[in-house]
Structures are given as C-alpha cells and as structure tokens.
Amino acid sequence: MFETIKEDVKSVYHRDPAARNTFEILTNYPGLHAIWFHRVSHKLWKNNWYWLARSLSTFSRWLTGIEIHPGATIGRRFFIDHGMGVVIGETAEIGNDVTLYHGVTLGGTSWKAGKRHPTLEDNVVVGAGAKVLGPITMHKGAKVGSNSVVVRDVPEGATVIGIPGRVVVQTKKPDAPTNGHREKIAEKYGFDAYAVATDNPDPIAHAIGVMVDHVHLIDTKVEEMCKEINKMGGTVCGKSLPNLELDDFTDNEMVKDIQKASEAFDPHI
C-alpha cells in the first residue's frame, strides 16, 4: 500500500509543476484523496459490501468534490488535477498513467445494465470540462480538449475537440501518404507534418497540405510517364521539373515570428 502511495506522489511531481513537496501533496491534493478512498471502496464493492462501499464513496465525494463509483476500475498512477466536479461511472475502466482535469465526466448514455461507461487506455488525457459518454474506448495516448463531448471511439494517439468530438490530430495515419520532404519542412517550422498544429488546428492549413501532397504525386507521375515515353523514342520532358528545396520555403520574418512564439511558451529555448 505504501509503495502505491509513493508511486501516486511521484506521478503528481511528473504532471503538476505546482507541486513543491511531498507533505503538500499528501495533504492538499483532493484528487489523490479521492483515488485512495476509491481503492478501499472498490475492494468493498468486489466483496459484495455494496452499501458500505457506496457510503464511503459518498463521504469521499463530500470531502473532495470528486465522485467515483466504487464499481469503476482504475489503474496505476492515475492523476486527477484540481478535481472538483469529476464524475466517474460504475462500469468505467481507466488504465495506467491517465490524467483527468476538473469537471470531467465519464458517463453513460443508457439506463440498461452492463457496460455503459467509457474505457480509457494507458496515457489518456482528458481536458477540463470534457464529457466522455457511453461504452466507448479511448485508445492509448488519446487526448480530449477542454469542454468537448466524446461519444465515439478515439484512435490511438489522436486528439479530439468539439461537440460532438472530432479528431483533429492523429499521430498514426495508416492511410495517409508519406511525404518526407514536407515532414522536414514541418519539423523546421514547428508545425505538424499533416498541416494541423497541435495547439491550433487550422482547416485552411490542412487543405493546403493536402494540395501540396496532391501536386507532389502529380509531379512524380508525370516524371515517370516522361521516362517511359523517352524509352520508346520520344523526346518529351527534355527539361526536368524544378525541384522544391527546403530553402524555397524560408521566410525570415515568419521564422522570427515562430521563434518569438516558441520563446513565449518556453523561455529556455
């Protein structure tokens, strides 16, 4: 038990820069208190002490402002930041290293018995005020933006925002064409390789990115066609298409603006 508590305290240090010392964490983090109460009430629930489990859960809600049904399953290093207003339903399942912020609801959409609450796999993060509803699965590393409402499964590594929630960033894109050249440009300027910035998804930038991929594909096909025609005795495409170099995208003013923005978020850059 003490090893688990030590692990919980370490997880707070890793995820909350406001944490100053262990005593402060043990005494002033209601999210941890709610989790510790839940571990006891969950064991009572599993042993069919339902009334006592619910009573302890109710006391925990009164003390912390966080409601966790004793039937919910919670993994290791679970962290609830701030905590007030968090509600976790009976059949919710939470993996390891999951983070919830205040006002989050892991709720159901049906009154039928059985699995009716969400499953959050490892390393999921749910922003303040978000609602994740129904027997859906948020796969590993998924993120939910503040005040979003999620009612469908979220792919691994994806970021979801809006009402209803929609995927705006996905780190794994199995169906997306690979464009190493554009990825290098994206890396240089700090933008997502698929033209969706993590902090500010831009549909116009996304559309331009798709057009760039399309033009690149057309150029490749035209070059292949010219080579085949020349093999058959033709004399087309005598002059190669100009190559797009990384320096062609250099805009000193834009680079300065991006650098200033980066320094505003991280003074150590």
C-alpha positions as CSV (number, residue, x, y, z in Angstrom):
1,M,0.0,0.0,0.0
2,F,2.8,2.4,0.9
3,E,4.6,1.7,-2.3
4,T,1.4,2.6,-4.3
5,I,1.1,5.8,-2.4
6,K,4.7,6.7,-3.2
7,E,4.0,6.0,-6.8
8,D,1.0,8.3,-6.7
9,V,3.1,11.1,-5.2
10,K,5.7,10.7,-7.9
11,S,3.1,10.9,-10.6
12,V,2.0,14.2,-9.2
13,Y,5.5,15.6,-9.4
14,H,5.7,14.5,-13.0
15,R,2.5,16.1,-14.1
16,D,2.0,19.2,-11.9
17,P,4.7,21.8,-11.8
18,A,2.9,23.5,-8.8
19,A,3.8,20.5,-6.6
20,R,6.5,21.7,-4.1
21,N,7.0,18.9,-1.6
22,T,5.6,15.5,-0.5
23,F,3.8,16.8,2.6
24,E,1.9,19.4,0.5
25,I,0.9,16.7,-2.0
26,L,-0.3,14.3,0.8
27,T,-2.4,17.0,2.4
28,N,-3.7,19.3,-0.3
29,Y,-4.4,17.2,-3.4
30,P,-8.1,16.1,-3.3
31,G,-7.6,14.1,-6.5
32,L,-5.2,11.7,-4.6
33,H,-7.5,11.5,-1.6
34,A,-10.4,10.5,-3.9
35,I,-8.3,7.8,-5.5
36,W,-7.2,6.4,-2.2
37,F,-10.8,6.3,-0.9
38,H,-11.8,4.6,-4.1
39,R,-9.3,1.9,-3.7
40,V,-10.8,1.0,-0.4
41,S,-14.4,1.3,-1.6
42,H,-13.6,-0.8,-4.7
43,K,-12.4,-3.7,-2.6
44,L,-15.6,-3.5,-0.5
45,W,-17.6,-3.5,-3.7
46,K,-15.8,-6.5,-5.0
47,N,-16.6,-8.3,-1.8
48,N,-20.3,-7.5,-2.1
49,W,-20.3,-4.9,0.7
50,Y,-22.3,-2.6,-1.6
51,W,-23.9,-0.3,1.0
52,L,-20.6,0.3,2.8
53,A,-18.8,0.9,-0.5
54,R,-21.3,3.4,-1.7
55,S,-21.3,5.2,1.7
56,L,-17.5,5.5,1.7
57,S,-17.7,6.8,-1.9
58,T,-20.4,9.4,-0.9
59,F,-18.1,10.5,2.0
60,S,-15.2,10.9,-0.4
61,R,-17.4,13.0,-2.7
62,W,-18.4,15.2,0.2
63,L,-14.7,15.6,1.2
64,T,-13.1,16.0,-2.3
65,G,-15.8,17.1,-4.7
66,I,-15.0,14.1,-6.8
67,E,-17.5,11.3,-7.4
68,I,-16.0,7.8,-8.3
69,H,-18.4,4.9,-8.3
70,P,-16.9,2.0,-6.3
71,G,-17.5,-0.3,-9.2
72,A,-15.2,1.6,-11.5
73,T,-11.8,0.1,-12.3
74,I,-8.8,2.4,-12.0
75,G,-5.1,1.6,-13.0
76,R,-1.8,2.8,-11.5
77,R,-0.5,6.4,-11.4
78,F,-4.0,7.8,-12.1
79,F,-4.0,11.6,-11.6
80,I,-6.9,13.9,-11.2
81,D,-5.7,17.5,-11.3
82,H,-7.8,20.1,-9.3
83,G,-10.6,17.5,-9.3
84,M,-13.7,19.4,-8.4
85,G,-16.7,18.1,-10.4
86,V,-15.2,15.0,-11.7
87,V,-17.7,12.1,-12.1
88,I,-16.7,8.5,-13.0
89,G,-19.4,5.9,-13.6
90,E,-19.8,2.4,-12.4
91,T,-18.5,0.5,-15.4
92,A,-15.7,2.9,-16.4
93,E,-12.3,1.4,-16.9
94,I,-9.2,3.5,-16.6
95,G,-5.7,2.3,-17.5
96,N,-2.3,3.4,-16.2
97,D,-0.9,7.0,-16.3
98,V,-4.2,8.5,-17.2
99,T,-4.8,12.2,-16.4
100,L,-8.2,13.9,-15.8
101,Y,-8.8,17.6,-15.2
102,H,-11.6,19.2,-13.2
103,G,-15.2,18.9,-14.5
104,V,-14.6,15.7,-16.4
105,T,-17.5,13.2,-16.7
106,L,-17.0,9.6,-17.7
107,G,-20.7,8.9,-18.0
108,G,-23.2,6.5,-19.6
109,T,-25.8,7.1,-22.3
110,S,-28.2,4.2,-21.4
111,W,-30.1,3.0,-18.3
112,K,-29.5,-0.6,-19.3
113,A,-27.4,-2.8,-17.0
114,G,-24.0,-3.9,-18.2
115,K,-21.1,-2.0,-19.7
116,R,-22.3,1.6,-20.3
117,H,-19.3,3.8,-19.4
118,P,-16.1,4.5,-21.3
119,T,-12.8,2.7,-21.3
120,L,-9.6,4.9,-21.1
121,E,-6.5,3.1,-22.0
122,D,-2.9,4.0,-20.9
123,N,-1.7,7.6,-21.0
124,V,-5.0,9.1,-22.0
125,V,-5.5,12.8,-21.1
126,V,-9.0,14.4,-20.7
127,G,-9.2,18.2,-20.5
128,A,-11.2,20.3,-18.1
129,G,-15.0,20.1,-18.5
130,A,-14.9,17.3,-21.2
131,K,-17.6,14.6,-21.3
132,V,-16.7,11.1,-22.4
133,L,-20.0,9.2,-22.8
134,G,-21.1,5.7,-23.4
135,P,-19.3,2.3,-23.7
136,I,-16.6,3.7,-26.0
137,T,-12.8,3.2,-25.9
138,M,-10.2,5.9,-25.9
139,H,-7.1,4.1,-27.1
140,K,-3.6,4.6,-25.8
141,G,-2.2,8.2,-25.7
142,A,-5.5,9.8,-26.9
143,K,-6.3,13.3,-25.7
144,V,-9.6,15.2,-25.3
145,G,-9.8,19.0,-25.5
146,S,-11.5,21.1,-22.8
147,N,-15.3,21.1,-22.9
148,S,-15.5,18.5,-25.7
149,V,-18.2,15.8,-25.8
150,V,-16.9,12.4,-27.0
151,V,-19.4,9.7,-28.0
152,R,-17.3,7.6,-30.3
153,D,-14.1,5.6,-30.1
154,V,-10.9,7.6,-30.2
155,P,-7.9,6.1,-32.1
156,E,-4.5,5.7,-30.5
157,G,-2.5,8.9,-30.2
158,A,-5.4,11.1,-31.5
159,T,-6.6,14.5,-30.2
160,V,-10.3,15.1,-30.1
161,I,-12.1,18.5,-29.7
162,G,-15.5,19.9,-30.2
163,I,-19.2,18.9,-29.7
164,P,-19.5,16.2,-30.8
165,G,-15.8,15.4,-30.6
166,R,-13.9,15.1,-33.8
167,V,-10.3,14.0,-34.4
168,V,-8.1,17.0,-35.3
169,V,-4.6,15.5,-34.7
170,Q,-3.6,11.9,-35.1
171,T,0.0,10.8,-34.7
172,K,-0.6,7.5,-36.5
173,K,-2.1,7.8,-40.0
174,P,-2.1,4.4,-41.7
175,D,-3.9,5.7,-44.8
176,A,-2.0,9.0,-45.2
177,P,0.6,9.3,-48.0
178,T,4.2,9.7,-46.7
179,N,5.9,12.9,-47.7
180,G,9.3,13.1,-46.1
181,H,10.1,16.4,-47.8
182,R,7.1,18.2,-46.2
183,E,7.8,16.5,-42.9
184,K,11.2,18.1,-42.9
185,I,9.7,21.5,-43.5
186,A,7.1,20.9,-40.8
187,E,9.9,19.9,-38.4
188,K,11.9,23.0,-39.2
189,Y,9.0,25.4,-38.6
190,G,7.4,23.5,-35.7
191,F,4.2,22.5,-37.4
192,D,2.5,19.1,-37.5
193,A,3.6,17.1,-40.6
194,Y,0.0,16.9,-41.7
195,A,-0.6,20.6,-41.5
196,V,-2.5,20.5,-38.2
197,A,-0.8,22.3,-35.4
198,T,-1.2,20.6,-32.1
199,D,-2.2,23.8,-30.3
200,N,-4.2,25.4,-33.0
201,P,-5.7,23.1,-35.7
202,D,-6.2,25.1,-38.9
203,P,-8.5,23.7,-41.6
204,I,-7.0,26.1,-44.2
205,A,-3.5,24.8,-43.5
206,H,-4.8,21.3,-43.7
207,A,-6.4,21.9,-47.1
208,I,-3.1,23.5,-48.4
209,G,-1.2,20.5,-47.0
210,V,-3.5,18.1,-48.9
211,M,-3.0,20.1,-52.1
212,V,0.8,20.0,-51.7
213,D,0.7,16.2,-51.4
214,H,-1.5,16.1,-54.5
215,V,0.8,18.3,-56.5
216,H,3.8,16.2,-55.4
217,L,2.1,13.0,-56.5
218,I,1.2,14.5,-59.9
219,D,4.8,15.6,-60.4
220,T,6.0,12.1,-59.6
221,K,3.6,10.5,-62.1
222,V,4.5,13.0,-64.9
223,E,8.2,12.3,-64.4
224,E,7.6,8.5,-64.6
225,M,5.5,9.0,-67.7
226,C,8.1,11.1,-69.4
227,K,10.8,8.5,-68.7
228,E,8.7,5.7,-70.3
229,I,7.9,7.9,-73.4
230,N,11.6,8.7,-73.9
231,K,12.5,4.9,-73.6
232,M,10.1,4.4,-76.6
233,G,12.0,7.0,-78.7
234,G,10.1,10.2,-77.7
235,T,11.7,13.5,-76.9
236,V,9.4,14.9,-74.3
237,C,10.2,16.5,-71.0
238,G,13.7,17.4,-72.1
239,K,14.0,19.8,-69.2
240,S,13.5,18.4,-65.7
241,L,10.9,19.9,-63.4
242,P,12.4,22.3,-60.9
243,N,13.0,20.7,-57.5
244,L,11.4,22.2,-54.4
245,E,14.1,22.8,-51.9
246,L,13.7,23.4,-48.2
247,D,15.2,26.8,-48.6
248,D,12.5,27.8,-51.0
249,F,10.1,27.8,-48.1
250,T,12.3,30.1,-46.0
251,D,10.6,33.2,-44.8
252,N,12.9,35.1,-42.5
253,E,10.0,37.1,-41.0
254,M,7.9,34.0,-40.5
255,V,10.8,32.2,-38.9
256,K,11.3,35.2,-36.5
257,D,7.6,35.2,-35.6
258,I,7.6,31.4,-34.9
259,Q,10.7,31.7,-32.8
260,K,9.1,34.5,-30.7
261,A,6.0,32.4,-30.2
262,S,8.1,29.4,-29.1
263,E,10.1,31.5,-26.6
264,A,6.8,32.9,-25.2
265,F,5.8,29.3,-24.3
266,D,9.3,28.1,-23.3
267,P,11.7,30.8,-22.1
268,H,14.5,28.2,-22.1
269,I,14.6,28.0,-25.9
